[in-house]
Amino acid sequence: MTSTERTPQAGFRWHLLPRLCIKGNWGRYHRIPTFLELFGNLGSVTGNPELEPERGVNRDIGVIVRADRFLMLENPFLELVYMDNEVENLILFFPNSQYTSFPVNIGSASIRGIEATCSGSIGRILGLSGSYALLDGRDTGPIPYYNGNRLAGRPVHQASGRIDIARAHWKAGYELHYIGSNYLDRANMTEAPARTIHNAMIEISSRGFSISLEGRNLGDDRISDVNGFPLPGRSFYTTVSYSR
């Protein structure tokens, strides 16, 4: 079976001032289900060969602000984007058992919200970056008792921040990730709680040799992903490398 899809797209970028840019995008999209969604794997995903392709309209408008300096911050960058997307045959994963999930077309959905990204540095030593997203995903399908519910597996709030320190022969970094609570089912009856993840790394290098140590989920929180499956607790990773 073959089909033809047209996916026109358009965008603009307007430099209102040397350090201020306004941008926007509009486009239709068509996404064929992946092999994982269609056929699953030998582990946590059960495939669904009856899936239909996703299609929809994506719209966004945003502003980008740059500067050479703001207070102590060098090269500050800020981007704010508002998005308004409509999707038909949206594919979502739902728990199928205690250990597996199953992809399903839910009909139609709307996803609206804002995303913010910022970064900057202090001297040549300290780097700062962060992001925040507030997304309201709603089921707009034809089933009355699901219509208006939040989309499963789609947290409303997500945020992250990172600090990097760099010196001549070593560098270190710390990451904080926050993922808000989300529902696991279309009826919005079962909820995965919010989770906060702390990661850190340090790398030392000299004469071509480098050794790095990374720690993930340092708080050892018993967190789960957006589909409700448990994620690893506190974990450490070491890498040794040499280059000439």
N, C-alpha and C positions, 0 to 999 in steps of 0.2 A: 504494500500500500504506500502510495506517495502523496504528498500534498505540497502546496506552495503557500508560503506566508510572506507578507510584506511587513517590514518593521521600519517605517520611516522614523528618523530622529532629527531633531534640530536643537541648537543651543546658541547662546550669545554670551559675550564677555565685554563689559563696558568699564573702562578705566575712567571713573568719574573724576578722580584725583590721582596724583602720582602714587599714593600709598593706599588708595581705596578703589576696590574693584567690585562691581556687581555682576553676578552671573546667573544664568538660568538654563534649564534643559527640559525638553519634552521628547517623549518617544514611546512608540509601541514596542513591546517585546514578546517573544515567543520562546519558551524554554521546553525542550524535550526532556522527559524524565531520564535521569542518569541510570547507568547499569546497576548501581547500588539500590536505587529506588525500585527498579523493575525486578531485579533478581535477588537482591539481598546479599548477605555474606554468610560465612559459616559461624558467625558469632551473634551479634546483638540485633541485626536487622533482618526482618523477614520481607522479601520482595513482594511487589504487587504488579504483575504483568498487565493488569487492566487499567493502569494509570493513563490519564489523558494529559497532553501537554498543557503547561501553564501559558496563559497569554494575558496581557494587560497593558495599562498605560502608566508610565512613570513621569512625574512632574516634580521639579524642584527649583527653588530660587534661593540665592544666598548672597552673602557679602564677605569679602576678604579684606582685612586691615593689616597693614605692615608698618613698621617704623624702624628707624635706626636704634632708638633707645626710648625706654619708658621707665622713669625712675632709675633703679639699679639694673633693669633688665635690658640686655642687648638683643637686637634683632627680634623683637617680639612679633608674634604672628597670631592672628585670630581669624577663624572662619566660622560663620554661622549659616546654616542651611535649613530651610523649611521644605518638607517634602509632602506630597499628596499623591499616593499611588492607588490604583484600582486593579485588582487581579481577578481573573476568571480561572476556575479549576486549580486553585492554589493547592499545592502539595504540602501536607503537614504529616509529621510522624506522631503516632499515638502508641502508648504502651500496649503491647499485645499479650504479654505475660510478665512474670516477675523479671525476666531476663531479656526480652526481645521487644522491639518496636516495629510498627507496621505503617507504611506510608499510604495516605488516602487523599483523594481529591475532595475538597470540602465545598466546592461550588464557587462562590465569589467572596471577596474580602476587600476591605479598604484599610490602608496603612497610612497614617498621618503623624507628623511629629517634627521635631527639631533635632539637629545634631550640631555640636560645638566642638571645635578642636583648637588648641592653643599650644604655643611653644615659645621658648626663649632661652637665653643663657646669661650667666653672670661671669664676666671675665672669660677666660678660656678654660675654666676649670669645671664649672657647674652647669649642667644642662637640665632644663625642666620641660616637661610636656604633659598634656592631659587631654581628655576627651569626655564628653557627656552626650548621651542620647536619650530623648524622651519620645517614645513611639507608642501610638495608640492603634493597635491592630484589632479590627472588629470583623466578625463573621457577618456577611451581608447576604448569605445564601437563602434559598427559598424555604428552609425548614423553620417554622415560626419559633419553636422553643430554643433554637440556637441563634437566631437572628439577633444581632446586637451584642452577643457575647464576645469577650476577649479571645483572641486567637491563642490556641494552645502552643506552648513552647516559645512564646514571644514576650519576654519581660518588658514592662513599661519603662523601667529605668535601668540604664547601664552607664557606668563611669569607670575611668581608669586614670592613673597618674604615674609618672616615672621621674626619678631623679638619677642623674648620672654624674659621677665625679671622675675626671680624667687627669692623670699626672704623667710624667715622662715614662715610667716603666710599669705603671699599674692603673687600673680603672675599676670602678665599682658602681653598682646600680641597684636601685630598689624600685619595685613595681607594686602598685595596689590596684586590684580589680574588684569592682562591686557590680554584682548582677542582681537585680531586683527579683522579687517573687514572680512566678508565672504559673498558669494553669497547665495541667497535663491532659485535660479532656475538653471536648467541645461544650459540654454542659457546665463547665466552670465549677465543678464539684471538688476536684482534687488539685491541690496546690503544692508546688515545690517552693520551699522557703527561700528568702533572699540569702545570698552567700557573698562573703568577702574573702579574697585570696591575696596573700602576701608572698611575693617572690623577691629574691635578692641574688646578686652575683658579684664575684670579684675575679679579676684576671691580672696575673703578673707575667711580664714578658721581659726577656733579656737575651741578647745575642742570638736571636732567631728562635729561642725556646719560649713557649708560653704554657701556663697552666691556669685553668679556670675552675672555679667551684660555684655551682648554682644550686640554690635551695628553692623549692617550690612548695606552696601551701605551708608556709612556716608556722602558721597557727595550728596546724594539724586539725583543721575543722573537717567534720564529716559532711562534706558538701556534695551536691549532685549537679548533673548537667541539666539543660533545659528540658530534657525528656525524662528526668527523674532517676537516671542511672547514677550510682555512686562513683565519685572520682577518687583518685589516689589521695592518701593522706600526705603527711610530711615526707618529702622526697629530696635526695641530694644527688647531684651529678658532677662528675669530675672529667675534664678533658685536658689531655696533654698533647701538644703539637710542636712541630719544628718546621721552619721554612728558611730557605737560604736566600 
